[in-house]
Amino acid sequence: MNTQARPVHSNQTGPHEDVKAVVSRHLNSEFKKPIQAHNQTAFDEVNALVSEWQGPLILDSCCGVGESTAVIAQQHPDALVIGVDKSAHRIDKHSNYQQGGHGERYYVLRADLLDFWRLACNANWQISQHFLLYPNPWPKAAHLARRWHGSPVWPYLVKLGGQLTLRSNWSTYLLEVAEALSLSRIKAGISLLDMHNTAPMTPFERKYQDSGQSLWQLTADLNALN
């Protein structure tokens, strides 16, 4: 199996010049897209578990095959970890990466985060940590609106709160996220991870490591105002 990851190629030489304008517009407007029925059903199922849970709640967004969800649950045995991805193809592969059997509490489900984050906000979820370990970078400049921080759902990610951990092999993506967070008076830190001493949490991170690519990490306290 080919484990090589292609490097990100972009016609941007740095953060997109429209980040501030796009994010500001979304922060000052309401996202009115109707909730899709299958996303509501998926959320209702997991929300029943969350409503009864008394401990820490961790969200693993864009979880892919759910390897990261299982790893996070193993690292935080006192928490309930929810992994969400919109791809049925990826979610169906989770059994290959399952790491249960040590008392972990986690749940992997298929849903579109455009709806799921809004539903979680409306249900007043109190998450302690939020992981985004494989955000699609959409590296073409024309695709800024497809990046999470360029999407109208961005304000809901911020409202969910918690300690945010976001990783990417494209540092420009994290620089843009930091700029987007600053508009909500949230300070973010960005660091280059040492891939020789960092255990991969996703298949993509393993490919980055095998390909000799860099992996960048952004952290931010979404409960804090700068």
PyMOL commands that set and color helices and strands:
alter all, ss='L'
color gray80, all
select helices_A, chain A and resi 19-27+37-52+67-75+88-91+94-96+113-122+141-146+148-150+154-160+171-182+203-211
alter helices_A, ss='H'
color red, helices_A
select strands_A, chain A and resi 57-61+80-85+105-110+129-132+163-168+188-192+216-221
alter strands_A, ss='S'
color yellow, strands_A
deselect
rebuild
show_as cartoon
